[in-house]
Amino acid sequence: MQATLTQLIQHRSLTKSQAKEIILGIGNDEFSDHEIVGLMVSLQTRSLTLDEIQGFREALLELAVTPEIDASNAIDLCGTGGDGKNTFNISTTTSFVLASMGHQVVKHGNYGVSSMCGSSNVLEQLGVKFSNDSDDLNRQKEQFNLCFLHAPLFHPVMKKVAPLRKSLGIPTFFNIMGPLVNPVQPAYQLTGTFSLELARIYHHVISPHRKNYSVLHSMDGYDEISLTGDTRVFSKLNDTILNARTVEVEQINSREIHGGNSTEEAGQILTRILKGEGTTAQNHVVALNTAQGIITLHSNQNLHEAFQSALSHIKSGEAHHHFESFIKYHKTN
């Protein structure tokens, strides 16, 4: 094991089995905190290989707590983060819009490490209580078409390294792994990455494990469809470019999708959008991400029509009624 760690610190790539061994070693307390920090920093100095990501993924899923949830018709929406853009919580907002439109969402998420506010931060601030109880999660999915899987409750390794990641304050390879290790592995996935190279790797890693998926990378660095420029989309069926012209709207400025300066402000932005009170830019971004989720689930749908349907739904405020019921459930249970 130490030889493998030395190899990594020397910036030499690992085989799939060596990468898996590293994660299993962390899970079995075979490394000190200093060694784990060294491991994370070493990996951050270079790009991960396909073999390494596959090995890390296998080990994290092997060690995971797996709730009994039928996710055969569900979609996960979770990006890597690490893009340094501090957008509002686009995937979380999109999740509630999709769920309120009748689509099943089993969302994986975590606290922000390198970002100000991750999905877990904003949902906790709004009153969501995290759970890994299968009965509770199934009730939420049945009542609201949505349940949220807070990563540290399902991944002992992620829980163990969370304080170390927080102390570093920079993205680590665990950011890359988050979207790949939803413990119930939903049949569909909409995810984004902070680099095109990583999007291509995700395309290969995810493909054997999903009925369909969309891997997003905005060419100006966002890990979601930002409408600030072109977004590359890899799916099981094609490889396309999306932009504002695709859905006949105006390209936006990055300032228009800023996420605020506190968790409270992030929660207010999410709530306003769901109420139908978002800005035009916010509405368009959420509507297009929602539309991409819809065509990921239903590949025969038309993207432009799905966008218009999602936009109308957002403006109606119907998503907020759904969201309010979800929050009320958590505050009373």
N, C-alpha and C positions, 0 to 999 in steps of 0.2 A: 504493500500500500504506500509506504513512504517513497519507494522508487517511482511510483506513478505520480505522486505529488511533486517530487523533484523534477520529473520530466515536464510537468505542467509549468512549474515555476521557470523552467528554462525555455518556455515559449514553444515547446514541441507539442504537436497535436496528439490527442489521445485516440485510441481505437474506441469503438462503440462499447466494448466490454469494460475497458478501463474507465470510461466516463461513467458507466453505470456503477462501477465499483466505488468511485469517489462519492457519489450520492449515498449509496448504501453505507459507506464508512461514516459519513456525517450522521446518518440516522442511527448508527450503532455506537456513537460517541467515541469514534476512533481518532478524531482530530481535536486539537485544542482550538480555542477561539482564535488565537493568533494564526494558526495554520489555515483556518477557514477564511479569515480576512485575507491572508496571502493568496489563497486560491482564487477568491473573488476578484482581487485586484489584478492578479496575473491574467485571468481570463478577459478582463476588461481592456487589456492592452492590445487585443487582437480580435478578429472575427472568429466566431465558433464555426466548426465544421459540421457538415450534415451528420457524420457519425457521432460526434460529441452530443449534439442536440438529441439525437435518437436515443443514445445511452442514458442521458440525464432524464429524458421523458419516461423511459421504461422504469427506471429506478423510482422516480417520484410517484408514478402510478402504482407501482408494486407496494410502496410503503403507505399509500393513501388510505384514509378512512373512506369507505365507499357507501353512501346511503342508498337505500333501495328506492330508486326513482325511475319510472319509465320515461326515458328521454328519446324514444324512438321517433317522435314527431317534434322534438324541441330543438331550439337554436340557442347557442351561446354567443354572446357579444362581449368581447374582451380584447383590448389591444395591449401591446407591449408597454406602452408608455415610453419614457426615456427619450421623447422627441424634443423636450425642453420648450414646448410651445405654450404651455399653461392655458389650454382651451377650457371651456366649460365642459362638464361631464357628458360628452356627446353619446358615448355608448350606453351609459346608464339612462339618459333621457330617452334614447331610441328604444331601449328595452321596454320601458313603460308604454311608449306609443304602440309598439308591436303587440304587447300583451293586451292592451285595451282594444286593439283591432281584432283580437281573437286568436292570435298566434302564441304558441307555447314557448316560453323563455326559461331556460335554466342557466342563469348568469353566474359566472365565476368572477371573483374580484378580490381586491385586497386594499389595504391602506396605501396611500401614496408614500413612496420612499424618496425618489428624486423629484417628484412633483408636489405641488402644494396640497392637492386634494384628490385622492383616489376614490374609486367607487365606494369602498367601505367607509371612508371618512364622511362623504356626503350623506350616505344612507343612514349611518349611525347618528349623525347630527339631526336628521329629519325624524328619527324615532324608531328606526328598524333595529330589532334585536336579532343578532346572529344565532343560528342554530345548526347543529348537525344531526338533529333528530329526524329520522325518516318520516315518521307520522306527521310531524309538524310541517316539514317541507312539502310533503304530498298534499296536505290540506291547502297550503298556500298556492301550490301549482293548480289545484283543482278549482279553487275559488277565484284566483286572480290571473291564471295563465302564466304565473311567474313565481319563481323562488330564487333566492340569492344564496350562493355558496361562498361564504367568507373563507378564503384560502387557508388561513392558519388553523381553522377548526378541522380541516380535512387533510392537511399536509404537515405532519410532525416536523419534517425537515425545514419547511418554510417558517413554522413557528419558532424553531430553534435559532434560525439565522436572522430573524426579523430585527432583534436589537443591534446586531452587527451591521446589517444593511442600513439601518437608520443612522447609526453612528458614522458610517462612511458618507452617507448623503449623496451618493452618485448611483446611476443605474448599474446594476450587476447582471450576471447571466440569469439570475432568478427572474428579472423582468422579462427576459426572452422566454423563459419556460412557462410563466403564468398562463398564457392563453392555450398552451398545449396540454395542460394537465387538469382540466375540469374532471373531478373524480368520477362523474357519471358518463363522461364522453358522449354528449348529445350528438344526434345523427347529423345535425346541421351546425354550421359555424360561420359567423361574420367576425373577422378579426383584422387587425391592422398592425403594421410593423414600422419602426422608425427608419429603416433602410431598405432599398430595393434588393440588395443582396440577401438580406434576411427574409424578405417576402418570397423570393424564389425558393429558399430553403424550406420555409413554411409550406409552400405549395407541394413540395415533395413529401414532407413529414405528415401533413394532414390528409393527403389524398386517399391513402388506403383505409382510413379510419372514419370517413364521413360519407353520407349519401351525397351531399353537396356542400360546398363551402365557398366563401369569397375571402381572399386575402388582399388587403388594401395597402397601398403606399402612395401617399400624395408626393409628387415629385419635388415639392419644396420642403419635404421633411415630416409632414404630419402622418400619424398612424391611423388616420381615418379619412373619409371623404370630407375635405375641408372647403371646397369651392373657391379656394384661393389660387388654384391652378389645376393642372392635370393630375388625375389619380389613376395609377395602374391597378387593375383588378385581375387577379388570377383566380380562376374557379375550375371546377371539374370539367366544365364544358368549353370554356374559352379563356382568352387573355385579351382584355380590352382596356381602353382609356376612357375615363369619365371626366367631364368638366362641366362648368356652368352652361355651356352651349348645348350639352346633351339634353338638358331639360328646359332649355330656353329661358334661363334666368341670368341675372347679372353676376359676374365674378365679384367676389367680396374681398375686403381688406382683412388682414389677419387680426387687426384690432377689434373687428366686429364679432369675433368668437372667443374673446378673452374670457378666462374663467373666474375673474375676480381675485381679491387679495386675502380671502379668508374662507374657511369652511362654511361659515354662515352665509357669506355672499354666494358661494357656489350653490348652496341649497336654495337660496332665493331665486337664482337664475333658473335652475331646474324647474322649480315650482311655477315661475312665471310662464315659462315656455309651455308646460303642460296645461296651464290655465287658458292658453290661447293668447297670452299677452307678451309673447316673445317678439323680438325685432324681426324684420324681414330676413336678415342674414341668418339669425339663429333658426328661424322656422325652416328656411330652405335647406340648411345643413342637416338638421334633424330629419326632415322629410326625405332627403335623398339617401341618407344612411338607412332610414326605415325602408325605403323602396328597394334598396339593395338587399336588405334582409328578407323582404317579401319575395324577391325573385330568386334568392338563394333557397328559400323554402319551396317555391313554386316556379320552376324554371320556365314554364310556359307563359308566365305573366309578362306584360310589357312594362319596361322600366319607366317610361314617361307616364303611363297611366297609373302605375303604382305610386309614383312621385306625387301626382295630382291628388290621388286618393288620400295619401298620407298627409299632405299639406292641408287639405280640407279638414281632415280629422283633427289635426293639431290646432288649427284655428278655431274649431268648434268648442274646445275645452273639454271634450269628452274624456280625454286621457287623464285629466286631473281628477275626475270623479272616481275613476279606477284607482288612481294613485292614492287618493284620500282614503279609500276603503282599505287599501293595502297597509297604509300607515296606521290606521285605526286598529286593524287586526293586531299589529305589533304592540301597540300601546295598551291593549286590553287583554293580551295573552301572556 
